Amino acid sequence: MFLRIKILFVICLLVSKSILGQSYDFIKILPGQGIVYNNDSILLYRTSIEELHKILKIKETNPYNVSFVISCGDECSESYERTIKKNTIIFEFGDEWDEYNLQLWKISITDDKALKIYTDNGLSMGMINPDIKKLFPVFEERDRISQNGLS
């Protein structure tokens, strides 16, 4: 009898540790505006590199890690760019003229088991897509829409 109680106690301890030991970062996506990382807002064109480092608790290793990029399509353009990565989140900063005052212009997130990524209307990363055109209207012809797969 005592052995059964001891085994049950060990099993309960292991299960509770695995459940309580998991910690997630929560990311709420604000389409067209940015994200909320845990309780901190990271907004496009408003959040600076210094603010992002403070929110994500990243120590700055090289503040002058800026690239000069020339891209050509129909017309050529030049810009200063900087990419900051945190787990599977990529923050892209840039500006056409000022390398010391870059603006956050793009956030990319890929699925990560340590992140809980969701939107206000019930979508979450890794779920089967509902009819996404009803939830988010198409802004431009170049918008990519996944209808029947994981996203």
Secondary structure as UniProt FT lines:
FT   HELIX           2..20
FT   STRAND          25..30
FT   TURN            31..33
FT   STRAND          34..37
FT   TURN            38..39
FT   STRAND          40..43
FT   TURN            44..46
FT   HELIX           49..56
FT   TURN            63..64
FT   STRAND          67..72
FT   STRAND          76..86
FT   TURN            87..88
FT   STRAND          89..95
FT   TURN            99..100
FT   STRAND          103..109
FT   TURN            113..114
FT   STRAND          115..118
FT   TURN            120..121
FT   TURN            125..126
FT   HELIX           132..135
FT   TURN            141..142
//
